[in-house]
Amino acid sequence: MTLIQSHRSLTASISETSTLPPAIYERLLLTHATSIEFLRQFYTAFNSGDPQRVTEIESLSGSLVNATARITAIAKDAEAERNGIIERLGREAKEMARLKGEGSKVRKINLDAVQGGGEVVRELMQPILDGLLRAGETYRRAVVEQSRDGGGGTPQPV
């Protein structure tokens, strides 16, 4: 069973209750799984202390930054979809008022009823974002300490 299939089987019940559109949720699942894998690989290499893994660790630290950027992009896309729904509901409300005739009030849209959006993505992914941030900070601290000590090689865990 692949990592993605395994992750899907563990999180299948979440998608049924998620307020995110299916396409956004699928991207989120994939990003979550790959972020976990990048974190696992990063800490395995970082904690090895093997000087021959410096390039790998540098590359993985870049992958951690990219994973954070992907989550941010998904949150922006989810928010754009939510805003599109709000705009559509607004147009529909205005059209209903126009069809009812002059003097009809435009139905007020309950924005809280429009679910999904960037906030939901950030809420779901906050533990991963925290882990990515922590790993990046750990790497940067180790690089600073290593350069301060004048040593080369693999940044050592601090």
N, C-alpha and C positions, 0 to 999 in steps of 0.2 A: 504494500500500500504506500503510495507516495505521501510526502509531507502534506501536500495540499488536500488530498483525499482524506487523510487522517484528521486534519484540522477541520474540514467540512463536516465530518461525521461527529466531531465533538461539539460543533457550534450550530448544528442544523436547527435546533429549536430557537436559536436567537434570531435567525432570518425571518421566522414566522411572526415574531413580535417586533421586529425592527421597523422603525418609521422611515428608513431610507429606501430610496428606489432600488430595485434589484440590481441594476447595473453598478450603481455606486457601492452597494453592499458587497458585490462580487469583487470589485477593485479593492475594497477595504480588507476583505478576507485574504486576498493574494498578498497585499502589502503587509498585513499583519504576519502572515506565515514567513515571508521573506525577511522581514525585520527581525523576527525571532531567530531565524537561521543566521543572519549576519551577526547578531549579538553573540550567539553561541560560538561561531567561528572566531569572532574578534577575541572573546575572553579566552578561548582555547589557545590561540596563538599568543596573545598578550601575556598570559600567565605562564607560558612555557619557558620564558626567559631565554629562548634560543635566538642568538644573534643572527642566525641565517634567516630568520622570519621577519626581519625589519621591513622589507618591502611589502610583504603580505599584510603586516599590521598597518602600515601606512595606507595601503589600498583599502583594507577593511574599515579603517577610520573614515575614509572618504565615503564608503558605502553607507556608513551610519548617518552621515550628513545627508546623503541622497535619499535615504529612507525617510528622514524627517521631512525633507522637501516634498516627497511623494504624498505623505500624509497631509501636509498643508495644501497641496494641489487638490487632493480628493475633497478636503473640507471646503475649499473654494468652489469646486464643481457642485458639491451638494448644496451649498448656499445659493449658487446661481439657479439650480433647479427649483429650490424652494421659492426664491424670488420670482421665478417664472410662473409658478403656480399662483402666487399672490397676485401678480399682474393679471393673469388670466381671470381669476376670480373677480378682480376689480372691474375688468372690462365687461364680464358677464353681469355684474351687479348694475353697472351703468346702462347696459343694454336692456335689462329687465325694467329699470326705471323709465327708460325712453319708451319702451313698448307699452307700459302702463299709462303713459301720458304725462302731460304737464302737471307739476305739483307733486308728483311721486318722489318720494325720498329714495336716494341711493342706499341700498342695503349696506350696512357697515360690515366689514370683514373682520372676523375674529382671528387675528394673527396667531394666537396661541393654538388654534385648531389646525393650522397648517404645520404639520410635523416635518421632521427631517432637518436638513440643513447642516451647516458647518459645525454648529454647537454639538449636535449629536455625534458627528464624526470625532470631534475633539474629546468628547466625554468617553466614547467607546475606546479611543486609542490613547487616552492619557497615560495608562500604565506603560505602554510601549514607548510613548514619547519621553516619559521620565527615564526609562531604561536607556534609550538612545542618548539622551542628554548626559546621563551619568557616565556612560561608557566614553563619550567624547571628552568629558571633563577629566576622567581618569587618565585617558591617553595624553591629553594636553599637559596635565600636571607631571606625568612621567617624563614627557619630552623636555619640559622646562627643567625638571630636576636633573635629568641626564645631561643636558647641555650645561647646566650650572656646575655640575661635578666634573665637566670636561670629558666625560666618557662617551664612547661611541657605542654602537651596537644597539641591541634591542632595549627600548624603554622598559624599565623594570616596574613591576607593580609597586605602588606607594601605599 
